[in-house]
Amino acid sequence: MEKRRVVCPNCDSINAVPVNRPAEAAKCGRCHAKLFQGTPAEVDAARLERHIANSDIPVVVDFWAPWCGPCRAMAPIFAQAAKTIEPRARFAKVNVDENPEAARRYGVQGIPALLAFSEGKVAARQAGLTDANTLHGWVERLGVCSNPG
């Protein structure tokens, strides 16, 4: 049976999810939380690396800061994308004030900055505030929106 690795947004355990079962119903083998909660996971630098390195699904990351007006405007758009696109991709948020090393590592020079990771590498970047249709189209071009969950 083919399986896909998915990192739990709650406890960061790596789970093997059968591809022929509904991913929306998948639960973590360790903490029993839903693997896909329809909301972006708030992660620090270490958790981000764990998700990127151990996910067989793309990880879409919003690098943001609480003082940033465009970041605050981007938050509900990003949350809605998580709600509609998961489980075909993991959505995560990284506060750059609390995790400057993560921003440096991935060359984030301005916020909000969206980065998509696939197979552990940066697959795409989007700088600045964007609307829901643009964000969805950007993620779709990564090839995740048309794939079954």
Phi and psi in degrees as GROMACS dihedral restraints (atoms count N, CA, C in turn):
[ dihedral_restraints ]
;  ai    aj    ak    al  type     phi  dphi    fc
    3     4     5     6     1   -74.9    20    10
    4     5     6     7     1   136.1    20    10
    6     7     8     9     1  -128.5    20    10
    7     8     9    10     1   157.6    20    10
    9    10    11    12     1  -123.5    20    10
   10    11    12    13     1   133.2    20    10
   12    13    14    15     1   -79.2    20    10
   13    14    15    16     1   131.4    20    10
   15    16    17    18     1  -136.1    20    10
   16    17    18    19     1   132.0    20    10
   18    19    20    21     1   -90.1    20    10
   19    20    21    22     1   133.8    20    10
   21    22    23    24     1   -67.3    20    10
   22    23    24    25     1   130.3    20    10
   24    25    26    27     1   -73.4    20    10
   25    26    27    28     1   -10.3    20    10
   27    28    29    30     1   -95.1    20    10
   28    29    30    31     1   -54.3    20    10
   30    31    32    33     1  -115.3    20    10
   31    32    33    34     1    -2.7    20    10
   33    34    35    36     1    68.4    20    10
   34    35    36    37     1    17.5    20    10
   36    37    38    39     1   -71.7    20    10
   37    38    39    40     1   147.4    20    10
   39    40    41    42     1   -89.7    20    10
   40    41    42    43     1   125.4    20    10
   42    43    44    45     1  -117.1    20    10
   43    44    45    46     1   146.7    20    10
   45    46    47    48     1  -102.3    20    10
   46    47    48    49     1   113.8    20    10
   48    49    50    51     1  -107.5    20    10
   49    50    51    52     1   119.5    20    10
   51    52    53    54     1   -59.2    20    10
   52    53    54    55     1   133.6    20    10
   54    55    56    57     1   -72.2    20    10
   55    56    57    58     1   -18.2    20    10
   57    58    59    60     1   -92.0    20    10
   58    59    60    61     1     7.8    20    10
   60    61    62    63     1  -114.8    20    10
   61    62    63    64     1   153.2    20    10
   63    64    65    66     1   -62.8    20    10
   64    65    66    67     1   117.6    20    10
   66    67    68    69     1   -66.6    20    10
   67    68    69    70     1   -27.9    20    10
   69    70    71    72     1   -59.3    20    10
   70    71    72    73     1   -27.8    20    10
   72    73    74    75     1   -92.4    20    10
   73    74    75    76     1    -5.9    20    10
   75    76    77    78     1   -65.5    20    10
   76    77    78    79     1   139.3    20    10
   78    79    80    81     1  -123.4    20    10
   79    80    81    82     1   153.7    20    10
   81    82    83    84     1   -67.8    20    10
   82    83    84    85     1   135.4    20    10
   84    85    86    87     1   -69.0    20    10
   85    86    87    88     1   -22.9    20    10
   87    88    89    90     1   -92.8    20    10
   88    89    90    91     1   -56.9    20    10
   90    91    92    93     1  -101.7    20    10
   91    92    93    94     1    -8.2    20    10
   93    94    95    96     1    68.7    20    10
   94    95    96    97     1    12.4    20    10
   96    97    98    99     1   -74.7    20    10
   97    98    99   100     1   155.5    20    10
   99   100   101   102     1   -63.7    20    10
  100   101   102   103     1   136.4    20    10
  102   103   104   105     1   -73.3    20    10
  103   104   105   106     1   -26.0    20    10
  105   106   107   108     1  -125.9    20    10
  106   107   108   109     1   109.3    20    10
  108   109   110   111     1  -104.6    20    10
  109   110   111   112     1    -1.7    20    10
  111   112   113   114     1    74.5    20    10
  112   113   114   115     1    15.9    20    10
  114   115   116   117     1  -136.0    20    10
  115   116   117   118     1   150.6    20    10
  117   118   119   120     1   -65.1    20    10
  118   119   120   121     1   141.6    20    10
  120   121   122   123     1   -83.0    20    10
  121   122   123   124     1   129.6    20    10
  123   124   125   126     1   -83.2    20    10
  124   125   126   127     1   117.3    20    10
  126   127   128   129     1  -127.9    20    10
  127   128   129   130     1   152.7    20    10
  129   130   131   132     1   -96.2    20    10
  130   131   132   133     1  -176.0    20    10
  132   133   134   135     1   -59.8    20    10
  133   134   135   136     1   -43.8    20    10
  135   136   137   138     1   -67.1    20    10
  136   137   138   139     1   -43.2    20    10
  138   139   140   141     1   -65.7    20    10
  139   140   141   142     1   -37.8    20    10
  141   142   143   144     1   -58.2    20    10
  142   143   144   145     1   -47.8    20    10
  144   145   146   147     1   -60.8    20    10
  145   146   147   148     1   -38.9    20    10
  147   148   149   150     1   -63.6    20    10
  148   149   150   151     1   -43.5    20    10
  150   151   152   153     1   -65.6    20    10
  151   152   153   154     1   -44.9    20    10
  153   154   155   156     1   -63.8    20    10
  154   155   156   157     1   -46.3    20    10
  156   157   158   159     1   -74.2    20    10
  157   158   159   160     1   -22.2    20    10
  159   160   161   162     1  -121.6    20    10
  160   161   162   163     1    17.5    20    10
  162   163   164   165     1  -110.0    20    10
  163   164   165   166     1   131.1    20    10
  165   166   167   168     1   -88.6    20    10
  166   167   168   169     1    -1.6    20    10
  168   169   170   171     1  -109.0    20    10
  169   170   171   172     1   154.6    20    10
  171   172   173   174     1   -61.3    20    10
  172   173   174   175     1   149.7    20    10
  174   175   176   177     1  -117.3    20    10
  175   176   177   178     1   118.5    20    10
  177   178   179   180     1  -104.1    20    10
  178   179   180   181     1   122.1    20    10
  180   181   182   183     1  -118.7    20    10
  181   182   183   184     1   132.6    20    10
  183   184   185   186     1  -102.4    20    10
  184   185   186   187     1   112.7    20    10
  186   187   188   189     1   -90.0    20    10
  187   188   189   190     1   123.6    20    10
  189   190   191   192     1  -148.0    20    10
  190   191   192   193     1   174.4    20    10
  192   193   194   195     1  -145.2    20    10
  193   194   195   196     1   147.1    20    10
  195   196   197   198     1   -65.0    20    10
  196   197   198   199     1   -25.5    20    10
  198   199   200   201     1   -83.9    20    10
  199   200   201   202     1    -8.0    20    10
  201   202   203   204     1   -87.3    20    10
  202   203   204   205     1   113.7    20    10
  204   205   206   207     1   -57.9    20    10
  205   206   207   208     1   -50.7    20    10
  207   208   209   210     1   -60.2    20    10
  208   209   210   211     1   -32.2    20    10
  210   211   212   213     1   -65.6    20    10
  211   212   213   214     1   -42.3    20    10
  213   214   215   216     1   -65.3    20    10
  214   215   216   217     1   -36.2    20    10
  216   217   218   219     1   -69.8    20    10
  217   218   219   220     1   -31.5    20    10
  219   220   221   222     1   -75.2    20    10
  220   221   222   223     1   -27.2    20    10
  222   223   224   225     1   -53.8    20    10
  223   224   225   226     1   -50.3    20    10
  225   226   227   228     1   -68.9    20    10
  226   227   228   229     1   -29.7    20    10
  228   229   230   231     1   -66.6    20    10
  229   230   231   232     1   -45.0    20    10
  231   232   233   234     1   -65.4    20    10
  232   233   234   235     1   -41.4    20    10
  234   235   236   237     1   -62.9    20    10
  235   236   237   238     1   -40.9    20    10
  237   238   239   240     1   -65.4    20    10
  238   239   240   241     1   -39.0    20    10
  240   241   242   243     1   -61.8    20    10
  241   242   243   244     1   -42.1    20    10
  243   244   245   246     1   -59.8    20    10
  244   245   246   247     1   -41.9    20    10
  246   247   248   249     1   -64.9    20    10
  247   248   249   250     1   -38.7    20    10
  249   250   251   252     1   -91.3    20    10
  250   251   252   253     1   -24.8    20    10
  252   253   254   255     1   -99.3    20    10
  253   254   255   256     1   -33.9    20    10
  255   256   257   258     1   -57.3    20    10
  256   257   258   259     1   143.6    20    10
  258   259   260   261     1   -96.8    20    10
  259   260   261   262     1    15.7    20    10
  261   262   263   264     1   -76.6    20    10
  262   263   264   265     1   -13.9    20    10
  264   265   266   267     1  -153.2    20    10
  265   266   267   268     1   154.1    20    10
  267   268   269   270     1   -96.0    20    10
  268   269   270   271     1   136.1    20    10
  270   271   272   273     1  -110.7    20    10
  271   272   273   274     1   133.0    20    10
  273   274   275   276     1  -140.2    20    10
  274   275   276   277     1   153.5    20    10
  276   277   278   279     1  -122.5    20    10
  277   278   279   280     1   137.8    20    10
  279   280   281   282     1  -124.6    20    10
  280   281   282   283     1   119.2    20    10
  282   283   284   285     1   -77.1    20    10
  283   284   285   286     1   113.8    20    10
  285   286   287   288     1   -70.8    20    10
  286   287   288   289     1   -24.0    20    10
  288   289   290   291     1   -68.1    20    10
  289   290   291   292     1   -37.7    20    10
  291   292   293   294     1   -87.1    20    10
  292   293   294   295     1   -17.1    20    10
  294   295   296   297     1  -136.8    20    10
  295   296   297   298     1    59.5    20    10
  297   298   299   300     1   -62.4    20    10
  298   299   300   301     1   -28.1    20    10
  300   301   302   303     1   -66.4    20    10
  301   302   303   304     1   -33.1    20    10
  303   304   305   306     1   -68.3    20    10
  304   305   306   307     1   -42.4    20    10
  306   307   308   309     1   -62.9    20    10
  307   308   309   310     1   -43.9    20    10
  309   310   311   312     1   -62.6    20    10
  310   311   312   313     1   -46.0    20    10
  312   313   314   315     1   -56.0    20    10
  313   314   315   316     1   -36.9    20    10
  315   316   317   318     1  -104.0    20    10
  316   317   318   319     1    14.0    20    10
  318   319   320   321     1    67.1    20    10
  319   320   321   322     1    31.0    20    10
  321   322   323   324     1   -75.8    20    10
  322   323   324   325     1   117.5    20    10
  324   325   326   327     1  -109.0    20    10
  325   326   327   328     1   -20.7    20    10
  327   328   329   330     1  -144.7    20    10
  328   329   330   331     1   155.7    20    10
  330   331   332   333     1  -127.7    20    10
  331   332   333   334     1   153.9    20    10
  333   334   335   336     1   -70.0    20    10
  334   335   336   337     1   149.0    20    10
  336   337   338   339     1  -132.6    20    10
  337   338   339   340     1   128.9    20    10
  339   340   341   342     1  -107.5    20    10
  340   341   342   343     1   130.3    20    10
  342   343   344   345     1  -125.9    20    10
  343   344   345   346     1   138.5    20    10
  345   346   347   348     1  -111.9    20    10
  346   347   348   349     1   131.9    20    10
  348   349   350   351     1  -112.0    20    10
  349   350   351   352     1   136.1    20    10
  351   352   353   354     1  -138.3    20    10
  352   353   354   355     1   131.3    20    10
  354   355   356   357     1    53.7    20    10
  355   356   357   358     1    38.0    20    10
  357   358   359   360     1    80.6    20    10
  358   359   360   361     1     3.8    20    10
  360   361   362   363     1  -127.2    20    10
  361   362   363   364     1   155.6    20    10
  363   364   365   366     1   -65.8    20    10
  364   365   366   367     1   122.1    20    10
  366   367   368   369     1  -102.9    20    10
  367   368   369   370     1   -25.9    20    10
  369   370   371   372     1  -162.0    20    10
  370   371   372   373     1   156.6    20    10
  372   373   374   375     1  -134.3    20    10
  373   374   375   376     1   147.5    20    10
  375   376   377   378     1  -140.7    20    10
  376   377   378   379     1   120.8    20    10
  378   379   380   381     1  -100.4    20    10
  379   380   381   382     1   143.4    20    10
  381   382   383   384     1    83.6    20    10
  382   383   384   385     1   175.2    20    10
  384   385   386   387     1   -67.5    20    10
  385   386   387   388     1   138.4    20    10
  387   388   389   390     1  -137.1    20    10
  388   389   390   391     1   159.8    20    10
  390   391   392   393     1   -89.9    20    10
  391   392   393   394     1   171.6    20    10
  393   394   395   396     1   -61.8    20    10
  394   395   396   397     1   -42.9    20    10
  396   397   398   399     1   -65.0    20    10
  397   398   399   400     1   -41.0    20    10
  399   400   401   402     1   -65.4    20    10
  400   401   402   403     1   -44.0    20    10
  402   403   404   405     1   -62.5    20    10
  403   404   405   406     1   -46.1    20    10
  405   406   407   408     1   -61.2    20    10
  406   407   408   409     1   -43.9    20    10
  408   409   410   411     1   -63.1    20    10
  409   410   411   412     1   -39.0    20    10
  411   412   413   414     1   -62.8    20    10
  412   413   414   415     1   -46.2    20    10
  414   415   416   417     1   -67.5    20    10
  415   416   417   418     1   -39.0    20    10
  417   418   419   420     1   -59.9    20    10
  418   419   420   421     1   -38.8    20    10
  420   421   422   423     1   -63.9    20    10
  421   422   423   424     1   -18.9    20    10
  423   424   425   426     1   -75.2    20    10
  424   425   426   427     1    -8.6    20    10
  426   427   428   429     1    85.7    20    10
  427   428   429   430     1    18.6    20    10
  429   430   431   432     1  -100.1    20    10
  430   431   432   433     1   -24.8    20    10
  432   433   434   435     1   -77.2    20    10
  433   434   435   436     1   -26.1    20    10
  435   436   437   438     1   -91.5    20    10
  436   437   438   439     1    -8.6    20    10
  438   439   440   441     1   -81.2    20    10
  439   440   441   442     1   142.9    20    10
  441   442   443   444     1   -68.6    20    10
  442   443   444   445     1   147.3    20    10
